[in-house]
Amino acid sequence: MIRCRSFNRQYAENELRKVASVLTQKTTIFIAGGAAMAFYGLKEATKDIDVVVQSGVDAKSISLALRNLGYVDRRRRIATNYRRMKASAILENHDGFRWDMFERAIAGKLSLSVGMTRRSRKLFDGGNLQARLLCKEDIFLLKSVTERNLDVEDMGIIAESGVDWDVIVKECRSQALHTAVIREDALCSRLMDLRDRRGIISPIEKEICRIADQKVLEAWITRKVREGIYTVKDLAIEAGEPEHVIRRAIARLVQKKVLTANQCAHKK
């Protein structure tokens, strides 16, 4: 089995300086993942640096700079669970240090939002490169949507370092507004893992899981109604929920204009 080498904060900083020295245009990057945790002092080392850029132009600029420094494309050699994160580029140097680059969409799931950029903090500003760290709360949220078990351990480290839980909730809900994916569902699952595996009980778990359950039920009811199941009784039996829960969910769907009153006329 090939063992991945880890690199300390100083090594990562040196690589940033090298990139800054060869960049041909002003570029801002946002650092997430284990590298950001290392820069926050929450990890001793990292095997790669997760970088988010705001445009394709920035992605090409960084990729060209890395190639000029001797980095090569490693997407075909990366394990499947990393490829699923949908990096726009994966470049590695002769030491085995890797840059995983994302263009706005992070891990193929969350977007680099205005809130994320505003909460970020400057790490490095030299040459044509400005490097900013995503805040701990946003790193925590990003790790909740991945499929890697080690990310739960990282979430625990971040949580124990102290976070503003309200920021995590607000960003999660904001991200959910722009997609049909129920972002709260993944966060709920990870928060439960955090409790079960690390003994960390977050103050947002109950609320996030309540919202997730509500949204999952509403999505299920919408699908069933469109398939032709019209009665509250039938929906309740199939869902294994009390009829009053189904009625409340239908009322919310009508209020949101997901379903119409006519569609729901037969749901008695």
Phi and psi restraints in degrees (value plus and minus 20) as a CYANA .aco file:
   2 ILE   PHI     -97.1   -57.1
   2 ILE   PSI     107.1   147.1
   3 ARG   PHI    -117.7   -77.7
   3 ARG   PSI     111.3   151.3
   4 CYS   PHI    -102.1   -62.1
   4 CYS   PSI     112.8   152.8
   5 ARG   PHI     -95.7   -55.7
   5 ARG   PSI     127.0   167.0
   6 SER   PHI    -127.5   -87.5
   6 SER   PSI     134.3   174.3
   7 PHE   PHI    -149.9  -109.9
   7 PHE   PSI     121.3   161.3
   8 ASN   PHI    -103.3   -63.3
   8 ASN   PSI     157.0   197.0
   9 ARG   PHI     -79.6   -39.6
   9 ARG   PSI     -60.7   -20.7
  10 GLN   PHI     -81.8   -41.8
  10 GLN   PSI     -59.6   -19.6
  11 TYR   PHI     -82.5   -42.5
  11 TYR   PSI     -66.7   -26.7
  12 ALA   PHI     -81.5   -41.5
  12 ALA   PSI     -60.5   -20.5
  13 GLU   PHI     -83.2   -43.2
  13 GLU   PSI     -59.7   -19.7
  14 ASN   PHI     -83.5   -43.5
  14 ASN   PSI     -58.0   -18.0
  15 GLU   PHI     -86.6   -46.6
  15 GLU   PSI     -56.6   -16.6
  16 LEU   PHI     -81.9   -41.9
  16 LEU   PSI     -62.2   -22.2
  17 ARG   PHI     -86.0   -46.0
  17 ARG   PSI     -58.0   -18.0
  18 LYS   PHI     -82.4   -42.4
  18 LYS   PSI     -64.3   -24.3
  19 VAL   PHI     -81.8   -41.8
  19 VAL   PSI     -64.3   -24.3
  20 ALA   PHI     -78.2   -38.2
  20 ALA   PSI     -54.0   -14.0
  21 SER   PHI     -94.4   -54.4
  21 SER   PSI     -39.8     0.2
  22 VAL   PHI    -133.8   -93.8
  22 VAL   PSI     -27.5    12.5
  23 LEU   PHI     -82.0   -42.0
  23 LEU   PSI     119.7   159.7
  24 THR   PHI    -120.5   -80.5
  24 THR   PSI     -26.3    13.7
  25 GLN   PHI    -168.3  -128.3
  25 GLN   PSI     137.7   177.7
  26 LYS   PHI     -80.6   -40.6
  26 LYS   PSI     106.7   146.7
  27 THR   PHI    -161.8  -121.8
  27 THR   PSI     117.2   157.2
  28 THR   PHI    -132.1   -92.1
  28 THR   PSI     113.2   153.2
  29 ILE   PHI    -141.8  -101.8
  29 ILE   PSI     132.1   172.1
  30 PHE   PHI    -137.9   -97.9
  30 PHE   PSI     105.9   145.9
  31 ILE   PHI    -120.2   -80.2
  31 ILE   PSI     112.6   152.6
  32 ALA   PHI    -147.5  -107.5
  32 ALA   PSI    -188.5  -148.5
  33 GLY   PHI      45.8    85.8
  33 GLY   PSI    -175.5  -135.5
  34 GLY   PHI     -83.7   -43.7
  34 GLY   PSI     -52.3   -12.3
  35 ALA   PHI     -85.1   -45.1
  35 ALA   PSI     -62.9   -22.9
  36 ALA   PHI     -81.7   -41.7
  36 ALA   PSI     -60.1   -20.1
  37 MET   PHI     -82.4   -42.4
  37 MET   PSI     -57.5   -17.5
  38 ALA   PHI     -84.3   -44.3
  38 ALA   PSI     -62.1   -22.1
  39 PHE   PHI     -86.7   -46.7
  39 PHE   PSI     -47.6    -7.6
  40 TYR   PHI    -101.4   -61.4
  40 TYR   PSI     -25.9    14.1
  41 GLY   PHI      62.3   102.3
  41 GLY   PSI      -2.1    37.9
  42 LEU   PHI    -115.2   -75.2
  42 LEU   PSI     -31.8     8.2
  43 LYS   PHI    -159.2  -119.2
  43 LYS   PSI     128.0   168.0
  44 GLU   PHI    -100.6   -60.6
  44 GLU   PSI     -48.4    -8.4
  45 ALA   PHI    -175.3  -135.3
  45 ALA   PSI     146.6   186.6
  46 THR   PHI    -165.7  -125.7
  46 THR   PSI     133.9   173.9
  47 LYS   PHI    -114.4   -74.4
  47 LYS   PSI     -32.2     7.8
  48 ASP   PHI    -175.4  -135.4
  48 ASP   PSI     159.1   199.1
  49 ILE   PHI    -150.5  -110.5
  49 ILE   PSI     100.0   140.0
  50 ASP   PHI    -107.6   -67.6
  50 ASP   PSI      99.2   139.2
  51 VAL   PHI    -141.5  -101.5
  51 VAL   PSI     113.4   153.4
  52 VAL   PHI    -134.9   -94.9
  52 VAL   PSI     113.1   153.1
  53 VAL   PHI    -140.2  -100.2
  53 VAL   PSI     142.2   182.2
  54 GLN   PHI    -114.2   -74.2
  54 GLN   PSI     -27.0    13.0
  55 SER   PHI    -175.6  -135.6
  55 SER   PSI     143.1   183.1
  56 GLY   PHI     -85.6   -45.6
  56 GLY   PSI     -51.7   -11.7
  57 VAL   PHI     -82.0   -42.0
  57 VAL   PSI     -65.0   -25.0
  58 ASP   PHI     -85.2   -45.2
  58 ASP   PSI     -58.4   -18.4
  59 ALA   PHI     -82.5   -42.5
  59 ALA   PSI     -63.9   -23.9
  60 LYS   PHI     -86.0   -46.0
  60 LYS   PSI     -58.1   -18.1
  61 SER   PHI     -82.6   -42.6
  61 SER   PSI     -66.7   -26.7
  62 ILE   PHI     -86.9   -46.9
  62 ILE   PSI     -63.0   -23.0
  63 SER   PHI     -80.1   -40.1
  63 SER   PSI     -63.1   -23.1
  64 LEU   PHI     -84.0   -44.0
  64 LEU   PSI     -61.9   -21.9
  65 ALA   PHI     -82.1   -42.1
  65 ALA   PSI     -63.2   -23.2
  66 LEU   PHI     -85.0   -45.0
  66 LEU   PSI     -62.5   -22.5
  67 ARG   PHI     -83.1   -43.1
  67 ARG   PSI     -57.3   -17.3
  68 ASN   PHI     -86.0   -46.0
  68 ASN   PSI     -42.1    -2.1
  69 LEU   PHI    -110.9   -70.9
  69 LEU   PSI     -18.2    21.8
  70 GLY   PHI      79.6   119.6
  70 GLY   PSI     -16.6    23.4
  71 TYR   PHI     -89.9   -49.9
  71 TYR   PSI     127.7   167.7
  72 VAL   PHI    -147.8  -107.8
  72 VAL   PSI     137.9   177.9
  73 ASP   PHI     -89.0   -49.0
  73 ASP   PSI     110.6   150.6
  74 ARG   PHI    -146.1  -106.1
  74 ARG   PSI      -1.9    38.1
  75 ARG   PHI     -80.2   -40.2
  75 ARG   PSI     -56.1   -16.1
  76 ARG   PHI     -92.3   -52.3
  76 ARG   PSI     -42.2    -2.2
  77 ARG   PHI    -111.0   -71.0
  77 ARG   PSI     -28.2    11.8
  78 ILE   PHI    -102.1   -62.1
  78 ILE   PSI     123.1   163.1
  79 ALA   PHI     -79.3   -39.3
  79 ALA   PSI     135.3   175.3
  80 THR   PHI     -76.5   -36.5
  80 THR   PSI     -62.1   -22.1
  81 ASN   PHI     -84.8   -44.8
  81 ASN   PSI     -44.6    -4.6
  82 TYR   PHI    -101.7   -61.7
  82 TYR   PSI     -55.9   -15.9
  83 ARG   PHI     -84.1   -44.1
  83 ARG   PSI     -52.1   -12.1
  84 ARG   PHI     -83.6   -43.6
  84 ARG   PSI     -38.3     1.7
  85 MET   PHI     -94.7   -54.7
  85 MET   PSI     -28.0    12.0
  86 LYS   PHI      38.1    78.1
  86 LYS   PSI      30.3    70.3
  87 ALA   PHI     -88.9   -48.9
  87 ALA   PSI     123.1   163.1
  88 SER   PHI     -95.6   -55.6
  88 SER   PSI     -42.2    -2.2
  89 ALA   PHI    -176.4  -136.4
  89 ALA   PSI     122.8   162.8
  90 ILE   PHI    -150.7  -110.7
  90 ILE   PSI      88.9   128.9
  91 LEU   PHI    -142.0  -102.0
  91 LEU   PSI     119.8   159.8
  92 GLU   PHI    -152.9  -112.9
  92 GLU   PSI     122.6   162.6
  93 ASN   PHI    -115.8   -75.8
  93 ASN   PSI    -198.2  -158.2
  94 HIS   PHI     -86.6   -46.6
  94 HIS   PSI     -39.7     0.3
  95 ASP   PHI    -101.5   -61.5
  95 ASP   PSI     -35.4     4.6
  96 GLY   PHI      77.3   117.3
  96 GLY   PSI     -13.5    26.5
  97 PHE   PHI     -99.9   -59.9
  97 PHE   PSI     112.8   152.8
  98 ARG   PHI    -140.2  -100.2
  98 ARG   PSI     123.0   163.0
  99 TRP   PHI    -128.4   -88.4
  99 TRP   PSI      99.7   139.7
 100 ASP   PHI    -123.3   -83.3
 100 ASP   PSI      94.8   134.8
 101 MET   PHI    -130.0   -90.0
 101 MET   PSI     115.0   155.0
 102 PHE   PHI    -143.6  -103.6
 102 PHE   PSI     116.0   156.0
 103 GLU   PHI    -120.3   -80.3
 103 GLU   PSI      76.6   116.6
 104 ARG   PHI      45.4    85.4
 104 ARG   PSI     -73.2   -33.2
 105 ALA   PHI    -101.1   -61.1
 105 ALA   PSI      98.8   138.8
 106 ILE   PHI    -117.1   -77.1
 106 ILE   PSI     103.4   143.4
 107 ALA   PHI      38.6    78.6
 107 ALA   PSI       2.6    42.6
 108 GLY   PHI      49.4    89.4
 108 GLY   PSI      -6.6    33.4
 109 LYS   PHI    -152.7  -112.7
 109 LYS   PSI     -71.3   -31.3
 110 LEU   PHI    -123.6   -83.6
 110 LEU   PSI     130.3   170.3
 111 SER   PHI    -119.3   -79.3
 111 SER   PSI     129.8   169.8
 112 LEU   PHI     -92.7   -52.7
 112 LEU   PSI      79.8   119.8
 113 SER   PHI    -107.0   -67.0
 113 SER   PSI     147.5   187.5
 114 VAL   PHI     -79.9   -39.9
 114 VAL   PSI     -61.2   -21.2
 115 GLY   PHI     -80.4   -40.4
 115 GLY   PSI     -61.3   -21.3
 116 MET   PHI     -82.9   -42.9
 116 MET   PSI     -64.5   -24.5
 117 THR   PHI     -86.2   -46.2
 117 THR   PSI     -58.0   -18.0
 118 ARG   PHI     -87.6   -47.6
 118 ARG   PSI     -55.2   -15.2
 119 ARG   PHI    -100.6   -60.6
 119 ARG   PSI     -34.3     5.7
 120 SER   PHI     -86.8   -46.8
 120 SER   PSI     139.1   179.1
 121 ARG   PHI    -145.2  -105.2
 121 ARG   PSI     126.4   166.4
 122 LYS   PHI     -90.1   -50.1
 122 LYS   PSI     110.8   150.8
 123 LEU   PHI    -126.0   -86.0
 123 LEU   PSI     -63.8   -23.8
 124 PHE   PHI    -169.1  -129.1
 124 PHE   PSI     117.1   157.1
 125 ASP   PHI    -164.5  -124.5
 125 ASP   PSI      80.5   120.5
 126 GLY   PHI    -178.5  -138.5
 126 GLY   PSI     129.0   169.0
 127 GLY   PHI      39.1    79.1
 127 GLY   PSI    -151.0  -111.0
 128 ASN   PHI    -119.8   -79.8
 128 ASN   PSI      -9.3    30.7
 129 LEU   PHI    -135.2   -95.2
 129 LEU   PSI     111.0   151.0
 130 GLN   PHI    -138.3   -98.3
 130 GLN   PSI     102.9   142.9
 131 ALA   PHI    -130.7   -90.7
 131 ALA   PSI     109.8   149.8
 132 ARG   PHI    -144.5  -104.5
 132 ARG   PSI     124.6   164.6
 133 LEU   PHI    -113.7   -73.7
 133 LEU   PSI     109.9   149.9
 134 LEU   PHI     -83.2   -43.2
 134 LEU   PSI     129.7   169.7
 135 CYS   PHI     -89.5   -49.5
 135 CYS   PSI     141.4   181.4
 136 LYS   PHI     -80.2   -40.2
 136 LYS   PSI     -56.4   -16.4
 137 GLU   PHI     -83.3   -43.3
 137 GLU   PSI     -60.9   -20.9
 138 ASP   PHI     -92.9   -52.9
 138 ASP   PSI     -53.6   -13.6
 139 ILE   PHI     -84.2   -44.2
 139 ILE   PSI     -62.4   -22.4
 140 PHE   PHI     -77.4   -37.4
 140 PHE   PSI     -68.0   -28.0
 141 LEU   PHI     -83.9   -43.9
 141 LEU   PSI     -62.2   -22.2
 142 LEU   PHI     -80.7   -40.7
 142 LEU   PSI     -59.1   -19.1
 143 LYS   PHI     -91.7   -51.7
 143 LYS   PSI     -37.3     2.7
 144 SER   PHI     -96.8   -56.8
 144 SER   PSI     -37.1     2.9
 145 VAL   PHI    -122.8   -82.8
 145 VAL   PSI     -16.5    23.5
 146 THR   PHI    -108.9   -68.9
 146 THR   PSI     151.8   191.8
 147 GLU   PHI    -128.5   -88.5
 147 GLU   PSI      -3.8    36.2
 148 ARG   PHI    -117.9   -77.9
 148 ARG   PSI     105.6   145.6
 149 ASN   PHI     -82.2   -42.2
 149 ASN   PSI     -53.3   -13.3
 150 LEU   PHI     -84.4   -44.4
 150 LEU   PSI     -41.7    -1.7
 151 ASP   PHI     -87.0   -47.0
 151 ASP   PSI     -45.8    -5.8
 152 VAL   PHI     -85.3   -45.3
 152 VAL   PSI     -58.8   -18.8
 153 GLU   PHI     -83.7   -43.7
 153 GLU   PSI     -61.7   -21.7
 154 ASP   PHI     -84.0   -44.0
 154 ASP   PSI     -59.5   -19.5
 155 MET   PHI     -79.6   -39.6
 155 MET   PSI     -58.7   -18.7
 156 GLY   PHI     -84.4   -44.4
 156 GLY   PSI     -61.9   -21.9
 157 ILE   PHI     -82.3   -42.3
 157 ILE   PSI     -64.6   -24.6
 158 ILE   PHI     -83.6   -43.6
 158 ILE   PSI     -65.5   -25.5
 159 ALA   PHI     -80.2   -40.2
 159 ALA   PSI     -63.1   -23.1
 160 GLU   PHI     -89.0   -49.0
 160 GLU   PSI     -40.4    -0.4
 161 SER   PHI     -99.0   -59.0
 161 SER   PSI     -33.7     6.3
 162 GLY   PHI      81.8   121.8
 162 GLY   PSI      98.0   138.0
 163 VAL   PHI    -156.7  -116.7
 163 VAL   PSI     140.9   180.9
 164 ASP   PHI    -112.2   -72.2
 164 ASP   PSI      81.1   121.1
 165 TRP   PHI     -82.9   -42.9
 165 TRP   PSI     -51.0   -11.0
 166 ASP   PHI     -82.4   -42.4
 166 ASP   PSI     -56.3   -16.3
 167 VAL   PHI     -83.2   -43.2
 167 VAL   PSI     -61.0   -21.0
 168 ILE   PHI     -83.0   -43.0
 168 ILE   PSI     -64.8   -24.8
 169 VAL   PHI     -82.7   -42.7
 169 VAL   PSI     -67.8   -27.8
 170 LYS   PHI     -83.2   -43.2
 170 LYS   PSI     -62.1   -22.1
 171 GLU   PHI     -89.2   -49.2
 171 GLU   PSI     -58.8   -18.8
 172 CYS   PHI     -80.7   -40.7
 172 CYS   PSI     -66.7   -26.7
 173 ARG   PHI     -88.4   -48.4
 173 ARG   PSI     -55.7   -15.7
 174 SER   PHI     -85.3   -45.3
 174 SER   PSI     -63.2   -23.2
 175 GLN   PHI     -82.9   -42.9
 175 GLN   PSI     -56.4   -16.4
 176 ALA   PHI     -88.3   -48.3
 176 ALA   PSI     -43.7    -3.7
 177 LEU   PHI     -87.6   -47.6
 177 LEU   PSI     -42.6    -2.6
 178 HIS   PHI    -124.5   -84.5
 178 HIS   PSI      -5.6    34.4
 179 THR   PHI    -172.9  -132.9
 179 THR   PSI     138.1   178.1
 180 ALA   PHI    -100.7   -60.7
 180 ALA   PSI     -30.1     9.9
 181 VAL   PHI     -94.8   -54.8
 181 VAL   PSI     117.1   157.1
 182 ILE   PHI    -105.8   -65.8
 182 ILE   PSI      70.7   110.7
 183 ARG   PHI     -82.3   -42.3
 183 ARG   PSI     -52.7   -12.7
 184 GLU   PHI     -82.7   -42.7
 184 GLU   PSI     -46.2    -6.2
 185 ASP   PHI     -85.8   -45.8
 185 ASP   PSI     -66.1   -26.1
 186 ALA   PHI     -84.9   -44.9
 186 ALA   PSI     -61.9   -21.9
 187 LEU   PHI     -84.5   -44.5
 187 LEU   PSI     -61.4   -21.4
 188 CYS   PHI     -77.7   -37.7
 188 CYS   PSI     -67.0   -27.0
 189 SER   PHI     -80.6   -40.6
 189 SER   PSI     -62.5   -22.5
 190 ARG   PHI     -90.2   -50.2
 190 ARG   PSI     -55.5   -15.5
 191 LEU   PHI     -85.7   -45.7
 191 LEU   PSI     -56.2   -16.2
 192 MET   PHI     -88.2   -48.2
 192 MET   PSI     -59.2   -19.2
 193 ASP   PHI     -81.1   -41.1
 193 ASP   PSI     -60.0   -20.0
 194 LEU   PHI     -82.0   -42.0
 194 LEU   PSI     -60.9   -20.9
 195 ARG   PHI     -88.2   -48.2
 195 ARG   PSI     -65.7   -25.7
 196 ASP   PHI     -92.8   -52.8
 196 ASP   PSI     -57.6   -17.6
 197 ARG   PHI    -114.6   -74.6
 197 ARG   PSI     -49.5    -9.5
 198 ARG   PHI    -136.3   -96.3
 198 ARG   PSI     -27.1    12.9
 199 GLY   PHI      50.0    90.0
 199 GLY   PSI       1.4    41.4
 200 ILE   PHI    -120.1   -80.1
 200 ILE   PSI      94.1   134.1
 201 ILE   PHI    -119.5   -79.5
 201 ILE   PSI      91.1   131.1
 202 SER   PHI    -103.5   -63.5
 202 SER   PSI     127.0   167.0
 203 PRO   PHI     -91.9   -51.9
 203 PRO   PSI     -27.4    12.6
 204 ILE   PHI    -124.2   -84.2
 204 ILE   PSI     -24.1    15.9
 205 GLU   PHI     -78.1   -38.1
 205 GLU   PSI     -70.0   -30.0
 206 LYS   PHI     -81.3   -41.3
 206 LYS   PSI     -64.1   -24.1
 207 GLU   PHI     -87.1   -47.1
 207 GLU   PSI     -65.0   -25.0
 208 ILE   PHI     -83.6   -43.6
 208 ILE   PSI     -62.7   -22.7
 209 CYS   PHI     -88.8   -48.8
 209 CYS   PSI     -53.9   -13.9
 210 ARG   PHI     -83.4   -43.4
 210 ARG   PSI     -65.5   -25.5
 211 ILE   PHI     -83.8   -43.8
 211 ILE   PSI     -62.6   -22.6
 212 ALA   PHI     -81.4   -41.4
 212 ALA   PSI     -67.7   -27.7
 213 ASP   PHI     -80.9   -40.9
 213 ASP   PSI     -59.9   -19.9
 214 GLN   PHI     -84.1   -44.1
 214 GLN   PSI     -65.6   -25.6
 215 LYS   PHI     -88.1   -48.1
 215 LYS   PSI     -58.7   -18.7
 216 VAL   PHI     -83.1   -43.1
 216 VAL   PSI     -63.5   -23.5
 217 LEU   PHI     -83.7   -43.7
 217 LEU   PSI     -63.8   -23.8
 218 GLU   PHI     -82.7   -42.7
 218 GLU   PSI     -61.0   -21.0
 219 ALA   PHI     -84.7   -44.7
 219 ALA   PSI     -59.0   -19.0
 220 TRP   PHI     -86.5   -46.5
 220 TRP   PSI     -65.3   -25.3
 221 ILE   PHI     -81.1   -41.1
 221 ILE   PSI     -63.8   -23.8
 222 THR   PHI     -77.8   -37.8
 222 THR   PSI     -64.7   -24.7
 223 ARG   PHI     -84.8   -44.8
 223 ARG   PSI     -63.3   -23.3
 224 LYS   PHI     -87.0   -47.0
 224 LYS   PSI     -59.0   -19.0
 225 VAL   PHI     -82.6   -42.6
 225 VAL   PSI     -62.5   -22.5
 226 ARG   PHI     -89.7   -49.7
 226 ARG   PSI     -39.5     0.5
 227 GLU   PHI    -105.6   -65.6
 227 GLU   PSI     -30.1     9.9
 228 GLY   PHI      90.2   130.2
 228 GLY   PSI     -11.3    28.7
 229 ILE   PHI    -108.3   -68.3
 229 ILE   PSI      97.1   137.1
 230 TYR   PHI    -132.8   -92.8
 230 TYR   PSI     -37.4     2.6
 231 THR   PHI    -116.2   -76.2
 231 THR   PSI     123.8   163.8
 232 VAL   PHI     -78.9   -38.9
 232 VAL   PSI     -60.0   -20.0
 233 LYS   PHI     -80.3   -40.3
 233 LYS   PSI     -67.2   -27.2
 234 ASP   PHI     -85.0   -45.0
 234 ASP   PSI     -61.2   -21.2
 235 LEU   PHI     -83.4   -43.4
 235 LEU   PSI     -62.0   -22.0
 236 ALA   PHI     -84.8   -44.8
 236 ALA   PSI     -61.1   -21.1
 237 ILE   PHI     -84.3   -44.3
 237 ILE   PSI     -67.0   -27.0
 238 GLU   PHI     -88.7   -48.7
 238 GLU   PSI     -55.6   -15.6
 239 ALA   PHI    -101.0   -61.0
 239 ALA   PSI     -39.1     0.9
 240 GLY   PHI      51.0    91.0
 240 GLY   PSI      12.7    52.7
 241 GLU   PHI    -141.9  -101.9
 241 GLU   PSI     133.0   173.0
 242 PRO   PHI     -82.0   -42.0
 242 PRO   PSI     132.5   172.5
 243 GLU   PHI     -82.4   -42.4
 243 GLU   PSI     -54.5   -14.5
 244 HIS   PHI     -86.0   -46.0
 244 HIS   PSI     -49.3    -9.3
 245 VAL   PHI     -87.4   -47.4
 245 VAL   PSI     -61.9   -21.9
 246 ILE   PHI     -84.3   -44.3
 246 ILE   PSI     -62.8   -22.8
 247 ARG   PHI     -82.2   -42.2
 247 ARG   PSI     -62.1   -22.1
 248 ARG   PHI     -84.1   -44.1
 248 ARG   PSI     -59.9   -19.9
 249 ALA   PHI     -85.3   -45.3
 249 ALA   PSI     -61.1   -21.1
 250 ILE   PHI     -83.8   -43.8
 250 ILE   PSI     -61.4   -21.4
 251 ALA   PHI     -80.5   -40.5
 251 ALA   PSI     -60.3   -20.3
 252 ARG   PHI     -85.6   -45.6
 252 ARG   PSI     -59.6   -19.6
 253 LEU   PHI     -86.2   -46.2
 253 LEU   PSI     -56.5   -16.5
 254 VAL   PHI     -88.3   -48.3
 254 VAL   PSI     -62.6   -22.6
 255 GLN   PHI     -81.6   -41.6
 255 GLN   PSI     -57.1   -17.1
 256 LYS   PHI     -99.5   -59.5
 256 LYS   PSI     -26.8    13.2
 257 LYS   PHI      46.7    86.7
 257 LYS   PSI       7.1    47.1
 258 VAL   PHI     -98.3   -58.3
 258 VAL   PSI     -61.2   -21.2
 259 LEU   PHI    -136.8   -96.8
 259 LEU   PSI     136.2   176.2
 260 THR   PHI    -122.6   -82.6
 260 THR   PSI     142.5   182.5
 261 ALA   PHI     -80.6   -40.6
 261 ALA   PSI     -55.8   -15.8
 262 ASN   PHI     -85.4   -45.4
 262 ASN   PSI     -59.8   -19.8
 263 GLN   PHI     -82.8   -42.8
 263 GLN   PSI     -51.8   -11.8
 264 CYS   PHI    -115.0   -75.0
 264 CYS   PSI     -16.8    23.2
 265 ALA   PHI     -81.7   -41.7
 265 ALA   PSI     -48.1    -8.1
 266 HIS   PHI    -119.8   -79.8
 266 HIS   PSI     -13.6    26.4
 267 LYS   PHI    -107.9   -67.9
 267 LYS   PSI      48.9    88.9
